[in-house]
Amino acid sequence: MPKLDNSVKDVYNKIINPLGVSKIRLFNDKFSKIPGIIKLTLGEPDFNVSDHVKEAAIRSIQENKSHYSEQKGIPELRDAISKYLKTRQGLDYDPESEIVVTIGATEAIFSSMGAILNPGDKVIVPTPTFALYMPIIEVLGGIPIQVDMSEDGFRLTGKKLEEVLVKEGEDSVKAILMNFPGNPTGYEYTESDLQEIVDVVKNKRMYVVSDEIYSEITYGQEHVSLAKLMPGKTVVINGLSKSHAMTGYRIGYIAAPKDFITNASKMHAYTVTAPSNPAQYAAVEALTVGIDDAKAMRDVYQERRDFVVSRLNELGYETLVPEGAFYSFSRIPSKYGMDDVEFAEKLANEAKVGVTPGSAFGKGGENHFRISYASSIEDLTEAMNRIEKFTANL
Ligand SMILES: Cc1ncc(COP(=O)(O)O)c(C=O)c1O
């Protein structure tokens, strides 16, 4: 094994080096070592990819579609994305110039932020939220400004946004990076919630990067994209990881006005060149023939949601009913005198149930815990029974 040469010891990126590893992974890995634990930690669908989607990937290999794809993605997939966004969400994006296919939604976020940020630029991040946002912004030299949504029912209100923009100085803020349906809260913005945000930012010099990766997993209303209300400066992030349980295929995309896509595509091309062909052909199948594949999964998630949320509330863990995604987010009663990390560790060690402490999702998540109910109903039932016993002994 090579030992790092002394002469390069101090040669490192000053931003990357001090960053911690993802707290979600950290807890997941730690809890994995506990024998008999039921882990409800990771945000990953527990369904298999549909056979017809798998077959499309295999077919592309057999047909020797093995050369570099266009950097912004194969035309068939950009076309399928464009039609999908039109049919499902009423959005108009030109497949040639307004869509780029990325390595999962994660790269879509990275390339989008990379297209916007200069060192020192601020980005408003309403929390609790997807934990990767903060390091992505930091890696790019930006400054994430966390806005705590916990007192506002886990949504960014127009009033709060105004206040933050005044405090931070509007000119230094280049974007808002938001997510709905929300991870970890499941909060789904209504059209009027979105309108509040549009009213605040419409005349301001800033983008809204809108991560809508859970758009297919909503339980009440159909998802309304922010781009429906403000197409000129919304950057839509989406992908197939959650809608088609294709997390390991790594297909996401950005849809935005042409000038934005031109820059984001450069960031994308200089980082990853292009997504892999089998995954792209699978995604074409998923978004065309499999356009309704998410429905069956959504129905199962909904049963699990109803079960988990009602049990948690009965046990005294205040939990809002999530309108989307596959997470519950519960408040830890202050009478237990534990912060969320202590609570999650005690629950894992004593009751053998793995949950993610809310602070892993930013400041607004403190004193909460997230359960991913993308698990079998048997595991969820057993986990709730264990949490019940654990709570009775607190
Ligand atoms: C809000 C949000 N955005 C993006 C991602 C990452 O998606 P992908 O696996 O497609 O990179 C996740 C995954 O958990 C997520 O919850």
Ligand as a Chemical Component Dictionary entry (heavy atoms), coordinates in Angstrom:
data_LIG
# 
_chem_comp.id                   LIG 
_chem_comp.type                 NON-POLYMER 
_chem_comp.pdbx_formal_charge   0 
_chem_comp.three_letter_code    LIG 
# 
loop_
_chem_comp_atom.comp_id 
_chem_comp_atom.atom_id 
_chem_comp_atom.alt_atom_id 
_chem_comp_atom.type_symbol 
_chem_comp_atom.charge 
_chem_comp_atom.model_Cartn_x 
_chem_comp_atom.model_Cartn_y 
_chem_comp_atom.model_Cartn_z 
_chem_comp_atom.pdbx_ordinal 
LIG C1 C1 C 0 -34.126 15.679 -2.379 1  
LIG C2 C2 C 0 -33.175 14.780 -3.045 2  
LIG N1 N1 N 0 -32.516 15.214 -4.126 3  
LIG C3 C3 C 0 -31.632 14.437 -4.761 4  
LIG C4 C4 C 0 -31.380 13.152 -4.338 5  
LIG C5 C5 C 0 -30.360 12.331 -5.055 6  
LIG O1 O1 O 0 -30.899 11.754 -6.171 7  
LIG P1 P1 P 0 -29.985 10.863 -7.144 8  
LIG O2 O2 O 0 -29.843 9.524  -6.475 9  
LIG O3 O3 O 0 -30.770 10.784 -8.406 10 
LIG O4 O4 O 0 -28.694 11.539 -7.301 11 
LIG C6 C6 C 0 -32.044 12.645 -3.214 12 
LIG C7 C7 C 0 -31.764 11.280 -2.726 13 
LIG O5 O5 O 0 -32.085 10.890 -1.634 14 
LIG C8 C8 C 0 -32.971 13.481 -2.559 15 
LIG O6 O6 O 0 -33.632 13.059 -1.482 16 
# 
loop_
_chem_comp_bond.comp_id 
_chem_comp_bond.atom_id_1 
_chem_comp_bond.atom_id_2 
_chem_comp_bond.value_order 
_chem_comp_bond.pdbx_ordinal 
LIG C1 C2 SING 1  
LIG C2 N1 SING 2  
LIG C2 C8 DOUB 3  
LIG N1 C3 DOUB 4  
LIG C3 C4 SING 5  
LIG C4 C5 SING 6  
LIG C4 C6 DOUB 7  
LIG C5 O1 SING 8  
LIG O1 P1 SING 9  
LIG P1 O2 DOUB 10 
LIG P1 O3 SING 11 
LIG P1 O4 SING 12 
LIG C6 C7 SING 13 
LIG C6 C8 SING 14 
LIG C7 O5 DOUB 15 
LIG C8 O6 SING 16 
# 
